Amino acid sequence: MYKKTFCQTHKSIFSYVVIQASLNYTTVVTFGDSMSDTGNAYRISNHTWPPVPPFNSNGSFADGLLWNQVLTEQLLINATLHDYACDSATTESELAQSTMDRSPNLIANYSIRNSTKPPSVQQQIFEYINAMNTKLIDFDQTLYVIWVGINNYNFNTSLTPLQTVEISYY
């Protein structure tokens, strides 16, 4: 009983959100890590990370569309995606600096040692602000999404949860 009610409630909420989203947003801007990276790590690592194959030839860490691509292509039909996310990104480089390298066991028979440092979410946001003419942005039609955090712990295990959430602006 609980499971059925829970699923029906969440299905209704999701349907409402999708309907509302499809009416309001023509642009989606994403910042984050590999969960949202549609090929930025591949581009800045000179096409060495992620390895192709086994990953998608567009340079994402998926064998299909990522959530932000599904959102813009299938739910917000014809919305424009501006993706600044990059694999291994942290919230801020001073808290935890990462590199795009992996142990040999992550992917069978593949080892990479890449010293490329991905832009943090803070750097991604600054890049977006510098690249866009903010006077021309229709903020009512633009959805901004930040999806990041786990890499802070991966690259600096002494961080507290509060430090991971906070981003300092200079």
N, C-alpha and C positions, 0 to 999 in steps of 0.2 A: 504494500500500500504506500509506504513512505517513498520507496524508490520511484514508483509510477508518478506520484504527485510531484516529487522533486524534479523529475525529468520533464514533466508537462509544464511546470512553472518556469523552469529555465529555458525550455524551448520557446515559450511565449515571450519571455523577456528578450531572448536573442532575436526572435522574429521582429519584435518592436524596435530593437536597436538597429537591425538591418534596414528596416523600412525608414526609420528616421535618418539613418546615415545616408541612405541612397537619395534622400531629398535634399540634403544639406551640403555635402562635400564634393568639390570638384578637384581638390588637390590633397594628397596625403604626403607628409614629410616624416620620414623615420630616422631615428638616431638609435645606435645600439651596437650589438655584437653580432655573432654569427647567426643568431636566431632571425635576424632581419637583413643580413648582408646579401644583396643580390649580385655581387661581383666586385665589390670595392677592394677586398683583400687580394683577390686574383689580379686586379689591375695594379695595385701599388706594390705587389710582390713580383712584378714582371712575369706574371703568369706561372708562378711556381707553387702557389698555395691558394686554394686547396688543389690537391693533385687531380688531374683530369686524364683518363678516368681514375678512380671510380666515380668521382663526383660529376655533376652537371657541367657541360661544356661552357655554360655562361659564367662559371666561376662561383656559383653559390654552393652551400653545403647541403644540397638536397638533390634528389633525383626527379624533382618536379618543381612546382611553384611553392614559394614561401608564403607565409600568412599574409604579408603585406602585398604580394602580387595577387593573391586570391581576392583580397579586399578591394584593390583598385580595379582589377580586370573583371571580376565576376559579381561582386556585390555593389560596388560603386561604379557601375558600368561607364567606361570612358574617363574615369578619373585619372589624373596625372600623378605618378609616384616619383617623388624626389627622395632617393635613398642615400643617406650618409653613413649608415651602419657599416661596421668593419669587424671581421672576425678578431677575436681576442681583445676587443676593446674593453677598457675599464671606465669607470665614471670620470676619473681624473688621474692623469699620469703621475702626479706627485704622491698619490695614495698607493698606487700599485701600477708599476710599469710592466707591460707585457711585451712579448715578442711572438711572432707567428712561427712557432716551431712546435713539433710534436714528437713524442716518444715513438720508437719504432713499433710499439705494440698497438697504437691507436688504430692503424689501418694495416691489415695483414700485408706483409712483404713490402712495406713502404716506410722509409725513414726520411725525414727532412730536418735540416738545421738551417733555419732562416732567421737572420737577426733583424728583419724588418719590424719596426715598431708601429703598431696601428695607432691611428688617432683616437684619443679618448673621446667620450661623449661630449665633454666640455669643448674639445677641439673641433668636433663635428658640428656643434652648434655655432661656434664662431665662424667656421668655414661657410655654413649656410647663410649666416647674417652678412658676411662679407661678399658672398656671391649673389645675393638677391638685392633688388631694389625694394627695400621694405615699404616704400610709399606705394608700390604697385601691388602689394600682396593683399588679397581679399581675405582677411582673417576669419570672417564668418563662413567662408567656403573652404577653409584649410584645416585639416585635421593633423595635429602634431602628436607623434607617438615616440616615447622613449622606452626601450626594452633592453635593460642592461643590469648587471650587478654581480652575477656569479663569478666573473673573471676577477673581480676585486679579491675575492677569497682565494681563487686559484693562484694568484700571483703575490698575495700578501696575506698569509694566514693569521697575522696578528691584528688585523682590522676588526673593529667592532661593527655591529650592524648599523649604528648611527653614522659612523664614518663612511660606510658604503653608500648610504642614502644621500649624504650631504655632498654638494658640489660647491667648491669655493669659487667665487668670481672675483677677479682682480680689477 
